[in-house]
Amino acid sequence: MNSPEAGAAAEAPSDPEASSETSRAWALLRLICGHICLHASMAGMRLAAPLLALQLGRSAVHVGFLLALFSLSQVFLALPAGRYADRHGLRRPMGLGVLVAMVGAFLSLLFPVFPVLCVSALCMGAATGGASIALQRHVGRAARNHTELKRVFSWLAIGPAVSNFVGPVSAGLLIDFGGGALGDALPLAGFRAAFLCMALLPLVGWCFIRGTSELPSVGQAPGAPAPSAWVLLREPAMRRLLLVNWLLSSCWDVHTFVVPLLGHERALSASVIGTILGGFAIAAAVVRVAMPLVAAHLKEAVVLTCAMLITAALFAVYPFTQSAWAMGLCSVGLGLALGSVQPMIMSTLHQITPQAQHGQALGLRLMTINFSSVVMPVLFGTAGAVVGVSVVFWTVGTLVALGSRVAWRLRA
């Protein structure tokens, strides 16, 4: 006689495919949560470290130098981090990134002086960049088809948008109100509380990621030389993709840099300027939430081309806007256009790159983006002082419009 349990098991149809999809969704969610924690740690440090530098009596030049260090470390370490991820997969690079980020934040907690803040900035930038490369490589390799590539990278792109809110807000609150937890008599207690939180966030992220299963390694022929990242640049598709990525990243930078100057010219308050930039960030997050739902209908080259043409048009109009509402509408439009770019870039990159070099290709991309973030603000500032911020908008918009032809050629 069969037991009741056996009868119940026989009546309940198993659905291994649904179970597999659920487990894949949970695995992706854990990776996104881990990414948010690690990236939020750096975002919080990018707020707390400059504020502490100013409180210590440092000038705006010192603050600019400090902020540049967050990107500078990624310029030089992106390619080695990509090669390391190609060799070791996900968990080892992520674990190393978590450790370096924690060390960077703890150094500022123990020694809150400007030289140590600079070391912390280098550590946080290097840790976040290297970990992001490993994470993006893993997610891209785990995708089973082109549609899933676009979908998973759309979900993954939501992480930085969330962390750019969580990190600065939590750091700001702790700076203002967290001193009591460490004892208000302790010098710079609020800043130390913020640094402690930023040091613990990567550890929380590691708790989400540590259980992730490694993917099979990509084999290499015995005796074959290790592939070089620079070989990738011989491929026309890779050169086009990096150029498109650099142009669109520059648009992001120029908007963040020039809008406060434009708002100041129009006598807008700091809160209004902040709201205009906030509308951009919210729009970028919204479009990334929507993209996974329509990923099957999106073509990478079409999305990138449309984003570049829309961006060029909005850059042409932006300097003529006089009211905060008009600037806000332009900002939201730019957020929708530029927010759609990263998932398409990542999907295309994984399709045109050999699996054995996904990490190095991601390193090349990160290197160009961060080099732009270090150099372009200086160029924008110089050009704005000489010819005016409106000309900066129009010049970059023209370059992006011309670059849309390069994006269209990625469809092949």
C-alpha positions as CSV (number, residue, x, y, z in Angstrom):
1,M,0.0,0.0,0.0
2,N,1.3,3.4,-0.9
3,S,1.8,5.9,1.9
4,P,-0.2,9.2,1.8
5,E,3.0,11.0,1.3
6,A,3.8,9.0,-1.8
7,G,0.4,9.6,-3.2
8,A,0.7,13.3,-2.6
9,A,4.0,13.3,-4.4
10,A,2.6,11.4,-7.3
11,E,-0.3,13.9,-7.6
12,A,1.9,17.0,-7.5
13,P,3.4,17.5,-10.9
14,S,7.0,18.6,-10.8
15,D,8.1,21.6,-12.9
16,P,11.9,21.6,-13.0
17,E,11.9,24.4,-15.6
18,A,9.9,26.7,-13.4
19,S,12.1,25.8,-10.4
20,S,15.2,26.5,-12.5
21,E,13.9,29.9,-13.6
22,T,13.1,30.8,-9.9
23,S,16.5,29.8,-8.8
24,R,18.1,31.9,-11.6
25,A,16.0,34.9,-10.6
26,W,17.0,34.6,-7.0
27,A,20.7,34.2,-8.0
28,L,20.5,37.4,-10.0
29,L,18.7,39.2,-7.2
30,R,21.4,38.3,-4.8
31,L,24.1,39.6,-7.2
32,I,22.2,42.8,-7.6
33,C,21.9,43.3,-3.8
34,G,25.6,42.5,-3.4
35,H,26.5,45.0,-6.1
36,I,24.3,47.7,-4.5
37,C,26.0,47.2,-1.1
38,L,29.5,47.5,-2.6
39,H,28.7,50.4,-4.9
40,A,26.8,52.2,-2.1
41,S,29.9,52.0,0.0
42,M,31.9,53.9,-2.6
43,A,29.1,56.4,-3.3
44,G,28.9,57.2,0.4
45,M,32.6,57.7,0.6
46,R,32.4,60.1,-2.4
47,L,30.1,62.2,-0.3
48,A,31.8,61.9,3.1
49,A,35.4,62.2,2.1
50,P,35.1,65.6,0.3
51,L,32.9,67.0,3.1
52,L,35.6,65.9,5.7
53,A,38.3,67.4,3.5
54,L,36.4,70.8,3.5
55,Q,35.9,70.6,7.2
56,L,39.6,70.0,7.7
57,G,40.2,73.3,5.8
58,R,41.2,71.9,2.4
59,S,40.4,73.9,-0.7
60,A,38.2,73.1,-3.6
61,V,41.2,72.1,-5.6
62,H,42.1,69.5,-3.0
63,V,38.5,68.2,-3.1
64,G,38.6,67.9,-6.9
65,F,41.8,66.0,-6.7
66,L,40.3,63.7,-4.1
67,L,37.2,63.0,-6.2
68,A,39.4,62.3,-9.3
69,L,41.2,59.5,-7.4
70,F,38.0,57.5,-7.2
71,S,38.2,57.2,-11.0
72,L,41.9,57.3,-11.5
73,S,42.6,54.0,-9.8
74,Q,40.1,52.3,-12.1
75,V,41.9,53.7,-15.2
76,F,45.1,51.8,-14.3
77,L,43.6,48.7,-12.7
78,A,40.6,48.0,-15.0
79,L,42.6,45.8,-17.5
80,P,44.5,43.8,-14.8
81,A,41.1,43.3,-13.0
82,G,39.6,42.1,-16.2
83,R,42.4,39.5,-16.7
84,Y,42.1,38.4,-13.1
85,A,38.3,37.9,-13.5
86,D,38.9,35.9,-16.7
87,R,41.3,33.6,-14.8
88,H,39.4,33.3,-11.5
89,G,35.7,33.8,-12.2
90,L,33.4,35.7,-9.7
91,R,34.0,34.9,-6.1
92,R,37.7,35.5,-5.7
93,P,37.7,39.0,-7.4
94,M,34.6,39.9,-5.5
95,G,36.1,38.8,-2.2
96,L,39.2,40.8,-2.9
97,G,37.2,43.8,-3.8
98,V,35.2,43.6,-0.6
99,L,38.4,43.3,1.4
100,V,40.0,46.3,-0.3
101,A,36.9,48.4,0.1
102,M,36.7,47.6,3.8
103,V,40.3,48.4,4.3
104,G,39.9,51.8,2.5
105,A,36.9,52.8,4.7
106,F,38.5,51.6,7.9
107,L,41.6,53.6,7.2
108,S,39.6,56.8,7.1
109,L,37.7,55.7,10.2
110,L,41.0,55.3,12.1
111,F,43.0,58.2,10.6
112,P,40.6,60.9,9.3
113,V,43.2,63.1,7.7
114,F,43.5,64.2,4.0
115,P,46.4,62.0,2.9
116,V,44.6,58.9,4.2
117,L,41.3,60.0,2.6
118,C,43.3,60.0,-0.7
119,V,44.4,56.4,-0.1
120,S,40.8,55.4,0.8
121,A,39.6,57.0,-2.5
122,L,42.1,54.9,-4.5
123,C,41.1,51.7,-2.6
124,M,37.4,52.3,-3.0
125,G,37.6,53.1,-6.7
126,A,39.8,50.1,-7.4
127,A,37.7,47.7,-5.3
128,T,34.4,48.8,-6.9
129,G,35.7,48.7,-10.4
130,G,37.3,45.3,-10.1
131,A,34.3,43.8,-8.5
132,S,31.9,45.3,-11.1
133,I,34.0,43.7,-13.9
134,A,33.8,40.3,-12.3
135,L,30.1,40.7,-11.6
136,Q,29.2,41.9,-15.1
137,R,31.4,39.1,-16.7
138,H,29.6,36.4,-14.6
139,V,26.1,37.7,-15.4
140,G,26.8,38.0,-19.1
141,R,28.2,34.5,-19.3
142,A,25.2,33.1,-17.4
143,A,22.7,34.5,-19.9
144,R,21.4,31.9,-22.4
145,N,20.5,34.1,-25.3
146,H,20.6,37.6,-26.7
147,T,17.3,38.6,-25.2
148,E,18.3,37.4,-21.8
149,L,21.5,39.4,-22.1
150,K,19.6,42.6,-22.5
151,R,17.2,41.7,-19.7
152,V,19.8,40.8,-17.1
153,F,22.0,43.8,-17.8
154,S,18.9,46.0,-17.6
155,W,18.2,44.6,-14.1
156,L,21.8,44.8,-13.1
157,A,22.0,48.5,-14.2
158,I,19.4,49.3,-11.6
159,G,21.9,48.6,-8.9
160,P,24.1,51.7,-9.3
161,A,21.0,53.9,-9.5
162,V,19.8,52.5,-6.1
163,S,23.3,52.6,-4.5
164,N,23.8,56.3,-5.6
165,F,20.8,57.1,-3.5
166,V,21.5,54.7,-0.5
167,G,25.2,55.5,-0.1
168,P,25.1,59.3,0.0
169,V,21.9,59.5,2.0
170,S,23.1,57.1,4.7
171,A,26.5,58.8,4.9
172,G,24.9,62.2,5.1
173,L,22.5,61.1,7.9
174,L,25.3,59.5,9.9
175,I,27.5,62.5,9.5
176,D,24.8,64.7,10.9
177,F,23.2,62.4,13.5
178,G,25.4,59.4,14.0
179,G,28.1,60.9,16.2
180,G,26.2,59.9,19.4
181,A,26.7,56.2,18.6
182,L,30.5,56.5,18.8
183,G,30.5,59.2,21.5
184,D,30.2,62.8,20.7
185,A,33.4,63.5,22.5
186,L,35.3,61.6,19.9
187,P,36.8,64.0,17.3
188,L,34.8,63.9,14.0
189,A,32.4,61.3,15.5
190,G,29.8,61.8,12.8
191,F,32.3,61.2,10.0
192,R,33.7,58.2,11.8
193,A,30.2,56.7,12.0
194,A,29.7,57.2,8.3
195,F,33.1,55.6,7.5
196,L,32.2,52.6,9.8
197,C,28.9,52.1,7.9
198,M,30.8,52.3,4.5
199,A,33.2,49.7,5.8
200,L,30.5,47.3,6.8
201,L,28.4,47.6,3.6
202,P,30.8,45.6,1.5
203,L,30.7,42.8,4.1
204,V,26.9,42.7,3.8
205,G,27.3,42.6,0.0
206,W,29.7,39.6,0.4
207,C,27.0,37.7,2.3
208,F,24.7,38.0,-0.7
209,I,27.4,36.9,-3.2
210,R,29.4,34.3,-1.5
211,G,27.0,31.5,-2.2
212,T,26.9,32.1,-6.0
213,S,28.0,29.1,-8.0
214,E,31.0,29.6,-10.3
215,L,30.5,29.1,-14.0
216,P,32.7,26.6,-15.9
217,S,36.0,28.2,-16.9
218,V,36.7,28.9,-20.5
219,G,39.5,26.5,-21.7
220,Q,42.6,27.7,-23.5
221,A,44.6,25.6,-25.9
222,P,47.8,24.1,-24.3
223,G,50.8,26.2,-24.9
224,A,48.8,29.1,-26.4
225,P,49.8,32.5,-25.3
226,A,47.4,34.4,-23.0
227,P,45.1,36.6,-25.1
228,S,45.9,40.3,-25.0
229,A,43.2,42.9,-24.4
230,W,44.8,45.1,-27.1
231,V,44.0,42.4,-29.7
232,L,40.3,43.3,-29.1
233,L,41.0,46.8,-30.5
234,R,41.8,45.3,-33.9
235,E,38.1,44.4,-34.2
236,P,36.1,47.3,-35.9
237,A,33.0,46.4,-33.8
238,M,34.9,46.8,-30.5
239,R,36.4,50.2,-31.6
240,R,32.9,51.4,-32.6
241,L,31.4,50.2,-29.3
242,L,34.1,51.9,-27.2
243,L,33.7,55.1,-29.2
244,V,29.9,55.1,-28.7
245,N,30.3,54.3,-25.0
246,W,32.8,57.1,-24.6
247,L,30.6,59.7,-26.3
248,L,27.5,58.8,-24.3
249,S,29.5,58.7,-21.0
250,S,30.8,62.1,-21.8
251,C,27.2,63.3,-22.2
252,W,26.5,62.0,-18.7
253,D,29.5,63.9,-17.4
254,V,28.8,67.1,-19.2
255,H,25.2,67.2,-18.0
256,T,26.2,66.6,-14.4
257,F,29.0,69.3,-14.7
258,V,27.3,72.0,-16.7
259,V,23.7,72.0,-15.4
260,P,24.8,73.6,-12.0
261,L,26.6,76.3,-14.0
262,L,23.6,76.9,-16.2
263,G,21.3,77.0,-13.2
264,H,23.6,79.5,-11.5
265,E,23.5,81.7,-14.6
266,R,19.7,81.6,-14.4
267,A,19.7,82.4,-10.6
268,L,18.1,79.1,-9.7
269,S,18.5,77.9,-6.1
270,A,20.7,75.0,-5.1
271,S,17.6,72.9,-4.2
272,V,16.1,73.5,-7.6
273,I,19.3,72.6,-9.4
274,G,19.5,69.5,-7.3
275,T,15.9,68.6,-8.2
276,I,16.7,69.0,-11.9
277,L,19.6,66.6,-11.6
278,G,17.4,64.3,-9.4
279,G,14.9,64.1,-12.2
280,F,17.6,62.9,-14.5
281,A,18.6,60.1,-12.1
282,I,15.0,59.0,-11.5
283,A,14.3,58.9,-15.3
284,A,17.4,56.8,-15.8
285,A,16.3,54.4,-13.1
286,V,12.8,54.2,-14.5
287,V,13.8,53.3,-18.0
288,R,16.1,50.6,-16.7
289,V,13.2,49.1,-14.7
290,A,11.0,49.1,-17.9
291,M,13.6,47.7,-20.3
292,P,13.6,44.1,-19.0
293,L,9.9,43.9,-19.8
294,V,10.4,44.7,-23.5
295,A,13.9,43.3,-23.9
296,A,12.8,40.9,-26.7
297,H,11.7,43.8,-28.8
298,L,14.8,45.9,-28.4
299,K,17.7,46.0,-30.9
300,E,20.9,47.2,-29.4
301,A,22.1,49.4,-32.4
302,V,18.6,50.9,-32.8
303,V,18.4,51.9,-29.1
304,L,21.9,53.3,-29.1
305,T,21.3,55.3,-32.3
306,C,18.0,56.7,-31.0
307,A,19.6,57.6,-27.6
308,M,22.4,59.5,-29.3
309,L,20.0,61.4,-31.6
310,I,17.7,62.3,-28.8
311,T,20.6,63.4,-26.6
312,A,22.0,65.6,-29.4
313,A,18.6,67.2,-29.9
314,L,18.2,67.9,-26.2
315,F,21.7,69.3,-25.9
316,A,20.9,71.7,-28.7
317,V,17.8,72.9,-26.9
318,Y,19.1,72.9,-23.3
319,P,21.0,76.3,-23.4
320,F,17.8,78.1,-24.6
321,T,15.8,76.9,-21.6
322,Q,15.2,79.7,-19.1
323,S,12.8,78.3,-16.5
324,A,13.4,75.5,-14.1
325,W,10.5,73.5,-15.5
326,A,12.0,73.6,-19.0
327,M,15.4,72.5,-17.7
328,G,13.7,69.8,-15.7
329,L,11.9,68.4,-18.8
330,C,15.2,68.3,-20.7
331,S,16.9,66.6,-17.8
332,V,14.2,63.9,-17.6
333,G,14.4,63.4,-21.4
334,L,18.2,63.0,-21.1
335,G,17.8,60.6,-18.2
336,L,15.4,58.4,-20.3
337,A,17.8,58.4,-23.3
338,L,21.1,57.9,-21.5
339,G,19.6,55.5,-18.9
340,S,18.8,53.1,-21.8
341,V,22.4,52.9,-23.0
342,Q,24.3,50.7,-20.5
343,P,22.3,47.5,-20.9
344,M,22.6,47.8,-24.7
345,I,26.4,48.4,-24.5
346,M,26.9,45.5,-22.2
347,S,24.8,43.1,-24.3
348,T,26.7,44.1,-27.5
349,L,30.0,43.8,-25.8
350,H,29.3,40.2,-24.7
351,Q,28.2,39.3,-28.2
352,I,31.3,40.6,-30.1
353,T,33.9,39.4,-27.6
354,P,35.3,35.9,-27.2
355,Q,34.2,34.3,-23.9
356,A,37.9,34.0,-22.7
357,Q,38.3,37.8,-22.9
358,H,35.0,39.1,-21.5
359,G,36.7,40.3,-18.4
360,Q,39.4,42.2,-20.4
361,A,36.8,43.7,-22.7
362,L,34.9,44.9,-19.7
363,G,38.2,46.3,-18.3
364,L,38.7,48.2,-21.6
365,R,35.3,49.7,-21.3
366,L,35.7,50.7,-17.7
367,M,39.1,52.2,-18.4
368,T,37.8,54.5,-21.1
369,I,34.8,55.6,-19.0
370,N,36.9,56.5,-16.0
371,F,39.6,58.2,-18.1
372,S,36.8,60.3,-19.5
373,S,35.5,61.0,-16.0
374,V,39.0,62.2,-14.9
375,V,39.8,64.3,-18.0
376,M,36.5,65.6,-19.4
377,P,35.5,67.8,-16.4
378,V,38.8,69.7,-16.7
379,L,38.1,70.2,-20.4
380,F,34.5,71.2,-19.8
381,G,35.6,73.7,-17.1
382,T,38.3,75.2,-19.3
383,A,36.0,75.4,-22.4
384,G,33.1,76.8,-20.3
385,A,35.3,79.6,-18.9
386,V,36.6,80.5,-22.4
387,V,33.6,80.2,-24.7
388,G,30.6,79.7,-22.3
389,V,28.7,76.6,-21.1
390,S,26.2,76.8,-24.0
391,V,29.0,76.2,-26.5
392,V,30.0,73.1,-24.5
393,F,26.5,71.7,-24.8
394,W,26.4,72.4,-28.5
395,T,29.8,71.0,-29.2
396,V,29.2,67.7,-27.3
397,G,25.8,67.4,-28.9
398,T,27.3,67.8,-32.4
399,L,29.8,65.1,-31.7
400,V,27.1,62.7,-30.4
401,A,25.0,63.4,-33.4
402,L,27.9,62.5,-35.7
403,G,28.6,59.4,-33.6
404,S,25.1,58.1,-34.1
405,R,26.2,56.8,-37.5
406,V,28.9,54.7,-35.8
407,A,26.2,53.3,-33.4
408,W,24.0,52.4,-36.4
409,R,26.8,50.4,-37.9
410,L,26.9,48.1,-34.8
411,R,23.7,46.4,-36.1
412,A,25.8,44.3,-38.5
